[in-house]
Amino acid sequence: MKNILVLSVICLTMNLYAQKKAEMDKKTIYQFTVEDISGKEYPLKELQGHKVMIVNTASECGLTPQYEQLQELYDTYKDDGFVIIGFPANNFAGQEPGDNKEIAQFCKANYGVTFPMMSKISVKGDDMHPLYKFLTEKDRNGVENSEVAWNFQKYLIDETGHVAKVVSPKTLPTDKSVTSWIEK
C-alpha cells in the first residue's frame, strides 16, 4: 500500500511538472509563425538557441537611421547566434506608408539591410499582431507589461525564447546596454 501511495505521489508530481513546463513553453516566441517581407512563413521556433532582437521599424521616422546601427549590430554578432528581426509598422504618424516590396527596396538600397525583415504588421491598437500582444502583455509573456512607445522599440529575447528586456526606441541598437546583453 505504501508503494502505491509513493508511486501516486511521484506520478502526480511528474504530471504537475509536465503541465508547468508546457505552460512555460507557451510563453516563448517559438509558438509564433510570422510572414517574412516576401510573403514566406517564418517559424520563430527556428530561432531556438539564439538571442533575438525584435524591432518595429519605419522608413520615414526621425529614428530611421537606426537601420544602420541595426545592420552593424547584426554584422558584428550574427555568427555568435544573434538575430535581428525587423517588423515594419505604420502605427506612429503614418511613418511606414509603403508596401512590403517598397519597404524591402528602401531597406536594401539605403541601409544594406541583410537581417530578416518581416511583412508589415500593426504593433498597437485593435489590430495588433499576436506576436506583439505576446511581447507587450505579462499574462502572455510571463515577464512584464510594456507598450510600444514609438518606432524602433526593441525587445530582447533570450536563447530560450523568453522576453529578457525592453529597450527604448531612442536607445541606439549599438548601445552598451544592448551589446553587453548579447555578449553575456
C-alpha positions as CSV (number, residue, x, y, z in Angstrom):
1,M,0.0,0.0,0.0
2,K,2.9,2.3,0.9
3,N,4.4,1.7,-2.6
4,I,1.2,2.6,-4.3
5,L,1.0,5.8,-2.4
6,V,4.6,6.7,-3.2
7,L,4.1,5.9,-6.8
8,S,0.9,8.0,-6.9
9,V,2.8,11.0,-5.4
10,I,5.6,10.6,-8.0
11,C,3.1,10.4,-10.9
12,L,1.3,13.4,-9.7
13,T,4.5,15.4,-9.2
14,M,5.7,14.4,-12.7
15,N,2.3,15.4,-14.2
16,L,2.4,18.8,-12.5
17,Y,5.9,19.4,-13.6
18,A,4.9,18.5,-17.2
19,Q,2.0,20.9,-17.1
20,K,4.1,23.7,-15.7
21,K,6.8,23.1,-18.4
22,A,4.1,23.1,-21.1
23,E,2.7,26.4,-19.7
24,M,6.2,28.0,-19.7
25,D,6.9,26.7,-23.2
26,K,3.8,28.6,-24.4
27,K,5.3,31.8,-23.0
28,T,8.0,32.0,-25.7
29,I,8.2,33.5,-29.1
30,Y,8.6,29.9,-30.5
31,Q,4.8,29.5,-30.6
32,F,4.5,32.0,-33.5
33,T,5.0,31.7,-37.2
34,V,5.2,35.1,-38.9
35,E,5.4,36.1,-42.5
36,D,8.7,37.5,-44.0
37,I,8.7,40.5,-46.2
38,S,8.5,38.4,-49.3
39,G,5.4,36.5,-48.0
40,K,7.0,33.3,-46.9
41,E,6.3,31.7,-43.5
42,Y,9.0,32.3,-40.9
43,P,8.6,29.9,-37.9
44,L,10.1,31.6,-34.9
45,K,10.8,28.2,-33.4
46,E,13.8,28.1,-35.8
47,L,15.4,30.6,-33.6
48,Q,15.7,28.3,-30.6
49,G,19.1,28.7,-29.0
50,H,19.6,32.2,-30.5
51,K,19.5,35.6,-28.8
52,V,17.0,37.7,-30.8
53,M,16.1,41.4,-31.1
54,I,12.6,42.1,-32.3
55,V,12.2,45.7,-33.5
56,N,9.3,47.6,-35.1
57,T,10.6,49.8,-37.9
58,A,9.5,52.7,-40.1
59,S,11.1,54.2,-43.2
60,E,10.0,57.9,-42.7
61,C,10.8,58.4,-39.0
62,G,13.5,60.5,-37.3
63,L,14.8,57.2,-35.9
64,T,15.0,55.5,-39.3
65,P,18.9,55.9,-39.4
66,Q,18.9,53.2,-36.6
67,Y,18.7,50.8,-39.6
68,E,22.4,51.5,-40.0
69,Q,23.2,50.5,-36.3
70,L,20.9,47.5,-36.5
71,Q,22.8,46.3,-39.6
72,E,26.1,47.0,-37.8
73,L,25.0,45.1,-34.8
74,Y,23.7,42.2,-36.9
75,D,27.0,42.0,-38.8
76,T,29.0,42.0,-35.6
77,Y,27.1,39.3,-33.8
78,K,25.2,37.1,-36.3
79,D,28.0,34.5,-36.3
80,D,27.6,34.3,-32.4
81,G,24.0,33.2,-32.6
82,F,22.3,36.7,-32.6
83,V,19.4,37.5,-34.9
84,I,17.6,40.8,-35.5
85,I,14.0,40.6,-36.9
86,G,12.5,43.8,-38.2
87,F,8.8,44.3,-38.3
88,P,7.7,47.3,-40.4
89,A,4.7,49.0,-38.8
90,N,2.7,52.1,-39.7
91,N,1.3,52.8,-36.2
92,F,3.1,56.1,-35.5
93,A,2.2,59.2,-37.5
94,G,2.0,57.3,-40.8
95,Q,5.8,56.9,-40.9
96,E,5.7,53.5,-42.7
97,P,3.3,54.1,-45.6
98,G,4.9,51.7,-48.1
99,D,4.0,48.1,-49.0
100,N,6.3,45.2,-48.4
101,K,8.1,45.5,-51.7
102,E,8.8,49.2,-51.3
103,I,10.0,48.7,-47.7
104,A,12.4,45.9,-48.7
105,Q,13.8,48.0,-51.5
106,F,14.2,51.0,-49.2
107,C,16.0,49.0,-46.5
108,K,18.4,47.3,-49.0
109,A,19.1,50.5,-51.0
110,N,19.5,52.9,-48.2
111,Y,21.0,50.8,-45.4
112,G,22.1,47.5,-46.9
113,V,19.8,45.5,-44.6
114,T,20.5,41.8,-44.6
115,F,18.9,40.8,-41.3
116,P,15.4,39.2,-41.6
117,M,12.6,41.7,-42.3
118,M,9.0,40.6,-41.9
119,S,5.8,41.7,-43.5
120,K,4.3,44.9,-42.4
121,I,2.1,44.5,-39.3
122,S,0.4,46.5,-36.6
123,V,2.2,46.8,-33.2
124,K,-0.6,48.6,-31.3
125,G,-4.3,49.0,-31.2
126,D,-7.2,46.7,-32.1
127,D,-5.4,45.1,-35.0
128,M,-2.2,44.4,-33.0
129,H,-0.3,41.4,-34.3
130,P,-0.5,38.3,-31.9
131,L,3.3,38.4,-31.5
132,Y,3.2,42.0,-30.2
133,K,0.3,41.1,-27.9
134,F,2.7,38.4,-26.5
135,L,5.6,40.9,-26.3
136,T,3.5,43.6,-24.5
137,E,1.3,41.6,-22.1
138,K,2.7,39.9,-18.9
139,D,-0.2,37.4,-18.9
140,R,1.2,36.1,-22.2
141,N,4.9,36.6,-21.9
142,G,5.3,35.8,-18.2
143,V,7.7,38.7,-17.6
144,E,6.3,42.2,-17.9
145,N,3.8,44.5,-19.4
146,S,5.0,47.1,-21.9
147,E,3.7,49.4,-24.5
148,V,5.3,50.0,-27.9
149,A,6.1,53.7,-27.4
150,W,7.3,54.5,-30.9
151,N,9.1,53.2,-34.0
152,F,12.3,51.2,-33.3
153,Q,11.4,49.9,-29.8
154,K,13.4,46.8,-29.2
155,Y,12.5,43.5,-27.5
156,L,15.5,41.4,-26.5
157,I,14.7,37.7,-26.4
158,D,16.9,35.1,-24.7
159,E,18.1,31.8,-26.1
160,T,15.0,30.1,-24.6
161,G,12.6,32.4,-26.4
162,H,11.6,34.5,-23.4
163,V,11.4,38.2,-23.2
164,A,14.6,39.4,-21.4
165,K,14.5,43.2,-21.8
166,V,12.6,46.0,-23.5
167,V,14.7,48.7,-24.9
168,S,13.5,52.3,-25.6
169,P,13.1,53.4,-29.2
170,K,15.7,56.2,-28.6
171,T,18.3,53.8,-27.3
172,L,20.6,53.0,-30.2
173,P,20.9,49.3,-31.1
174,T,24.7,49.5,-30.6
175,D,24.3,50.9,-27.0
176,K,26.4,49.2,-24.4
177,S,23.2,48.0,-22.6
178,V,22.4,46.0,-25.7
179,T,25.8,44.8,-26.6
180,S,26.6,43.7,-23.1
181,W,23.4,41.7,-23.0
182,I,24.3,40.0,-26.3
183,E,27.8,39.2,-25.1
184,K,26.9,37.7,-21.8
